[in-house]
């Protein structure tokens, strides 16, 4: 029996298209793991866009809210029928999609987005929306392909850039592995940039790999002491960061990466690596926003008390 306050809901963006199908399925699975609810979020525009980007094109502007309500009603009905054991509610927003999804995300523990599969201008606009939300949200954002279904893939891959800088990411990853009874693979990429293949084995790369292995050993030592039941592997991979992470997670059920802390001096945008990983990974990608201060590794007793 659960005690205390119910966990915050898992939010999932729906737009009335098939792009949301995998995201809704993933959100339901995640809600079951967390013992939480699912909240379907739809953002209705305040003006009609050009180019057929919304299901409601062709309606009068006054009808956009009604169109949004219809999208949500259908999505709630389908989700409740497919997952009667999970409580489902909905939230209708109006305004710019990025800003409204970011605002809505503050009411949940996780926001799930469907990965863009369209082409041309529609892909450009929707892809910018995904990147904008991932860059600005204060909670983890998970991006999943439209055809995602639960399968036999196992294990979580975590892209670790620095330690203790990525301690919050590790805290999130260890907690996710604990609830899934999954293995963790910590991956650090020794960035070879545009080096030619015959230069990758050079002394500079060997030095970077050795430093990465030392860093990962320290991270595993600190965090595995609190989670001894979780099998952990660590690997340093020379390569281009985005390509290496996507390849490392190809057979995993989830890839977790960190979004660096942004202050007022830095624009809220994704770097090239994160943008590429989110756009190209066939594995669901969860982007965890970091705060200013790294999270200390817990003691074994405090980890057991909160798991």
Secondary structure as GFF3:
##gff-version 3
##sequence-region A 1 307
A	DSSP	beta_strand	9	13	.	.	.	ID=ss1
A	DSSP	three_ten_helix	18	20	.	.	.	ID=ss2
A	DSSP	alpha_helix	21	34	.	.	.	ID=ss3
A	DSSP	beta_strand	38	44	.	.	.	ID=ss4
A	DSSP	three_ten_helix	61	63	.	.	.	ID=ss5
A	DSSP	alpha_helix	64	82	.	.	.	ID=ss6
A	DSSP	beta_strand	88	94	.	.	.	ID=ss7
A	DSSP	alpha_helix	97	105	.	.	.	ID=ss8
A	DSSP	beta_strand	108	114	.	.	.	ID=ss9
A	DSSP	alpha_helix	120	136	.	.	.	ID=ss10
A	DSSP	beta_strand	140	144	.	.	.	ID=ss11
A	DSSP	beta_strand	156	159	.	.	.	ID=ss12
A	DSSP	alpha_helix	167	180	.	.	.	ID=ss13
A	DSSP	beta_strand	184	191	.	.	.	ID=ss14
A	DSSP	three_ten_helix	197	199	.	.	.	ID=ss15
A	DSSP	alpha_helix	203	224	.	.	.	ID=ss16
A	DSSP	beta_strand	232	239	.	.	.	ID=ss17
A	DSSP	alpha_helix	241	248	.	.	.	ID=ss18
A	DSSP	beta_strand	254	259	.	.	.	ID=ss19
A	DSSP	alpha_helix	272	280	.	.	.	ID=ss20
A	DSSP	beta_strand	285	289	.	.	.	ID=ss21
A	DSSP	alpha_helix	300	306	.	.	.	ID=ss22
###
